[in-house]
């Protein structure tokens, strides 16, 4: 024989299911908000350096960021991808950076324009950094040895977190003496910029 179900019991079950659904939705929203807050909190604070890049001296020295470096930038992109959140790179798009990197090879030469491959780690297993460099302005890039430390300043053009990650730069400044201290690099950037 069947079970007698009263209208009140059915309504109570629906209310319980509705309450559980709402609680589950609220919990999911709280977890999502906490993830976004954690990712924002984890992204490194920019460390600005004021310098004038070559050919860009209009009286005001632009700001170049030392942080986030290529590795930190890829970590932020990978964390956002893993959480399946929408990727917002607006604070990094066209950001001007100043990074120490290690030469790998010249990928291609088109006249004076060179696409040069660098790595964020000396061992070659870090984030790949590709720089678009004018070899007429920086002829020393043709004499670089693999693994040689280089200071690059420029604009972030693209970033991809696939594999170990890669960042593409439009390079405004290149110092092939990687052992140069940061303050000397900034003075050199300013000197090259004011000489134009």
N, C-alpha and C positions, 0 to 999 in steps of 0.2 A: 504494500500500500504506500501511497505517496505521502510526503511530508506536507503538512499544512503551513502555508506561508501567509503571514498577515502583511497587509500593505505597510504597516509601520516598520517591520523588519527590513523589507526591501529598500525603503527610503533610508533607513539607518545605514545599510550597507553602501548605498550610493554616496551618502554624506561622508562616510569613512574613506571611501575611495577618493572622493574629491579633496578631502583634507590631506590625504597622503600625497596626492598629485601636486597640490599647491606647495606642500612642504618640500617635496623633491625638487620642484622648480626653484624655490627660494634657495635651497642648498646648492644647486648647480650654479645659480647666479652669484652666490657668495664665493664659491670656489673660483669661478671665473674672474671675479673682481680681485680676489686675493692673488691669483696668478698674475694678472696685469700689474698690480701694485708691486709684486715681487720682482717682475722683470724690469719695471721702471727703476726700482730701487737698486737692482744689480748693475744696471748700465753705468759705466764709470763716468765720473764727472769730468767734463772737458778741462784740460790744462792748457790755457791759451798762451801763445807766444806772439808778440807783435813784431812784425818785420815786413819789409817791403820787397816783394819778389821782383826779379828782373823784368824790366819793361812795363811794370805796372805801377810806377811811382806817380801817384796823383796827389801827393801831399799827405794823405792819411795812410798810415801803415795798417794793412789788413791783419786780422788775427788768424793764426794757424794753430790747430789743435794737436797736442801731443797724444792726448787720450780722447777717445778710445783708440788703441792701436789696432792693427789688422786682426789680431787674435781675439781681442775683446769684441770687436765689431761682429766677427763671425759667430762668437758665442751668443750674442744677443739675437742675431738672425736665426741661429739654430734653435734656441730656446723658444722663440716665437713660432717657428715652423713646427716644432715638436708639440707644442700646446695647441696647434691648429688654430691660432689666432690670426687675425688679419695683420699683415706685415706693414708697419708704418716706419719708413726710413726717411721721413721728411726732415728730421733733424740732422741726418747725415748726407742727404742729397746736396751735392755741390759744396759740401763742407771742405774747408781748406785745412789740410793736415801737414804735419812735419813729422816724418817717421824715419827711424833708422832701419834699413833693410839690407839684405845681402844679395849681391849680384848673382844671377844664374846664367843668363845668355841673352844675346840680342836675337829676338824672334824673327824680325823682318826689318828691312831697310827700304824705304820708298823715298829715294832722293835724299833729302836731309832729315826726313821724319823717321824715327826709329821706334819700334815697339820692343821695349826691353823687359825681360822677365827678372823679377827679384823674388826673394823669399823672406818671410818675417823671422825665420830661425836660421842660424848659421849652419845647422846640420841639413838644411834643405827640406825638412819635413813639416814646415809650418804653412801659414796662409800664403798663397801665391799673390804677389803684387805685380801687376803689369803697368808699366809707365810709358806714356806717349811722350818721347823726348826729342827735341830739335837737336840733331847732332852738330849743326853749325854753331849753335849757341853753347852747347856742352860737348865739345869734341873729345873730351877725356873719357866719355863712355865707351869709345871704341877700344880703349886700352885696359878696360876692367878685366880682372881675373875672377873666375868662379869662386864664390864664397867671400869676396871682398865686401866690407861694410861700406854702405853709402847712405847719405842723408838725402831724402826726397821731400820736397814740398810741392803741393799742388792741390787740385780739386778731385774729389771722389766722383767718378763718372758712372761706375756700376759696381755692384757687389753680388756675389753668388756664394751661398753656403754649401754647395755640393762638394763632396769629398772633404778635403781640409779647408776648402774655401778659396775664393779669389776676389781680389779687389782691383779695379782698373782706375788709374789716375791720369789726369791731364797734368803733366809735370811743369811747374813754373821754375823750379830750382833743383839743382843736383850738385851735391858736394861729394866727390869720390874719395875724399880722405875721411873715412868713417871713424877714425880715432879723434877727430876734432871735437872738442867739448861743445855742448849745446850753445853756450853764450857766444862762442867764436863762430858757430854756424849762423846764428842770428845776425851777428855783426857783418859776416860775409854776405848774407842775403841782402842786408840793407846797403852795403857798399856796391854790390852788383846792380841793385835797383837804382841807386842814385847816379851811377856812372852812365846811365842811358839817357 
